[in-house]
Amino acid sequence: MLQGLSIRDMLIIDQLELQFQPGLNVLTGETGAGKSILLDCLGFVLGWRGRADLVRLGAEQGEVIAWFDIPVGHPVNKILIESGFDLEPELILRRTNTKEGRKTSFVNDRRCSGQVLRLISETLLELHGQHDDRGLLDVREHMKLLDAHSNSEPLRDSCRAAWKLVSQRQSSLTVMQDKIKALKKEEDYLRYTVSELEHLDVSPGDDAALDAHRRLIKASEKIRVDVDRALEALSINGAEGLINDASRWVESAADHLEGQLNGASEVLIRILNNLGEAQQEIERVLGGLKFNPAELDYAEDRLFSIRAAARKYSVTPDELSTLASEMGRKLASLDDGETGLLSLQEDLDNARQDYRDFAAKLHEARIAGARVLDAEMESELAPLKMERATFKTKITPISDGVDGSDMVEFTVATNPGAPSGPLQKIASGGELSRFLLALKVCLSGGDTHKTIIFDEIDRGVGGATADAVGRRLAELGSDGQVLVVTHSPQVAALGSTHWRVEKRVVGDMTFSSVVSLSKQERIDEIARMLAGNVVTDAARDAAKSLLKPV
């Protein structure tokens, strides 16, 4: 519930504070007194879009503060938690505007973005009037209103989720189709490349190993000559024979020298053993230097093929295996593409069927909900002196979309036999006011979380019709809080709290103020509304008569 509103230096208001009450709060005053300005200021603190020149002439900054009583379970609490604000029993919104147009918003004295402020305000207050193009008269909102009234929102959420899945799977299918289409353009190239690289069967390091092997083969003849010479030098005809002779001679002499040559003899034996090991190692290497002449041809041919392929595909020899794997994967994607496409198409078809099922259920729920709403509207219009008017929720099939396959529009006919049409085009000013009031009553569903403001919604009606409108407003306010800006004395008389908006001129400055009316002041104000500038005793008596039911 809106508890209070404080305004400072805004438009023609220098300083003002209001304490609102539960039930039906009525605001009256002469034309031009500032009733619309009051709503402009309230819209400003709630973050609504409105006029830019709000700061009072001569002031540096304007400020509006609104505070609300927030019960447990109020929808605003979820937004506050998600936005990082602490929950408190009282919610204080404050917004300032400099004369240069810089706006700053606060929630419970903490800075707040305009977007969060608007999300908060949508749960706190609704404004309705004859030019309510952001609410009941906005055709784009009719589907949302019907779904809420018929409790079809869970079905709509399921339909939205199904539509999202359809979109995702359609996107996946399109991506795969585009990929296959692109691969088909290079299919011949892919198949040739994969075949060539698979035949080449090259691995990282092959180029370096082949190059080293080729150089070894070419150098092997010269190497063999040197190795043969080394082996010959160590053989029995070379070092081995000489050392054998030396060893025998030392052993022969050792018998006569009483062990003096034993050490030399042992050294010679070790040398002979080491010579044998050296000969074995040289013979092993020499055996490895025996090459078939065809090996050099093979190595050079393969090396040429590897390097030619690397130049052809603009990669290094060691990258050929990676290229082969990449091309192989592309070819596999192409070969498996048809199977993949069939699978994706099946997934898409299943998702579309799920969406159609949800859309069909949602359509039926809307049809049923429309019947209920139309019946409720018929009941509401009769007390508002519109028993001959008809209201029909028109549901038209349209192309599939995120919210199903329906277009919802509220249509009316004001007289029997007259063609029906959009609410805002068919109904006259007074009729439109009553349609909007009845529609709001039906759609509220007992929701008392929001304060509802009606801006001159009774314009164009009078007499018994105005009284009927006032009584319905009072009933609507009995379970919550309703604010009505009105020029109708019948409506004003039914308010539980009455405010008068006044305008005064001080010097060359105009100021607007709002005062709470006592019982006698209410009589005088309603008498003024009945009689005009000259208030007569008869007007006062009529005002007292109107106030009796209160």
Secondary structure, DSSP 8 states (H G I E B T S, - for coil): -EEEEEEEEETTEEEEEEE--SEEEEEE--TTSSHHHHHHHHHHHTT----S--B-TT-SEEEEEEEEE--TT-THHHHHHHTT----SEEEEEEEEETT--EEEEETTEEE-HHHHHHHHHTTEEEEETT-TTTTT-HHHHHHHHHHHTT-HHHHHHHHHHHHHHHHHHHHHHHHHHHHHHHHHTHHHHHHHHHHHHHH---TTHHHHHHHHHHHHHHHHHHHHHHHHHHHHHSTTTHHHHHHHHHHHHHHHHTTTTTTTHHHHHHHHHHHHHHHHHHHHHHHHHHHT---HHHHHHHHHHHHHHHHHHHHTTS-GGGHHHHHHHHHHHHHHHHHHHHHHHHHHHHHHHHHHHHHHHHHHHHHHHHHHHHHHHHHHHHHHTTTT-TT-EEEEEEEEEEEETTEEEEEEEEEESSTTS--EEHHHHS-HHHHHHHHHHHHHHHHTT--SSEEEEESTTTT--HHHHHHHHHHHHHHHHTSEEEEE---HHHHHT-SEEEEEEEEEETTEEEEEEEE--HHHHHHHHHHHHH-SS--HHHHHHHHHHHTT-
